[in-house]
């Protein structure tokens, strides 16, 4: 079984819990996920089955969209409602115009510090393990981009936001940093991931629906097959000789290409020299991903499916 499953992650389950449940439902072991969601968060979680798991580097670059609720008044050690307070309750909360001005300062490119309690790793260990053991947690900022940050409503001490951002952005850190900017502290109260690249929440299935469809042997109702993935990259149909070359990791020449299909809307921006191509055999199987060689005359496979 090769492909991805769009899961509507429920609250209070870890992303790994969801993967374990899918393994039990589908009775296969090779399932992982593309991008952790915190236990308190809900929404789009992409699970990858079989060979599709090798596409993680390309899905991790997809932009994400969220809806969230932030509480002002104090900060916490986890940057969300599950943590312990790390500041005294604020004497004053900001007016709406102050809040809007603070939020505007977080638009665009940022160097964001991740939460101490996060799945980000240091020397192979997740930061949350270090934090739980009271070990020093090295919090190094990472470059992220906040494309859109909108105030949906403000009913002090809580306000609702919608966010569109690059992969790797922590909304918990955004909540914490807005609270710091305002001088009153803040933490994330609720979070829903509404989209990962082109995959939106309305396309996701609950674990219960997946179980019901799997029992009815209707896996095709929720599994997106390998051949349908990464539609933003051009699809090239190869000759039989081209297929053999691709499977062996050899260069693909112009005469190896039977036809080309126009890609869909880009999920991430990419420079011309980083542009990727999906290579298919004449029988319609997804064989490999390729990139232009430095001389741009041929394509060089960079990921070949067994």
Secondary structure, 3 states (H helix, E strand, C coil): CCEEEEEEECCCCCHHHHHHHHHHHHCCCCEEECCCCCCCCEEEEEEEEHHHHHHHHHHCCCCEEEEEEEEECCCECCCECCCCECCCCCCCCCCHHHHHHHHHCCCEEEEEECCCCCCCEECCEEHHHHHHCCCCCCCCEEEEEEEEEEEEEEECCEEEEEEEECCCCCHHHHHHHHHHHHCCCEEEEEEEEEEECCEEHHHCECHHHHHHHHHCCCHHHCEEEHHHCCCCCEEEEECHHHHHHHHCCCCECHHHEEEEECCCCCCCCCCHHHCEEEEECCCCCEEEEEEECCCCCCEEEEEECC
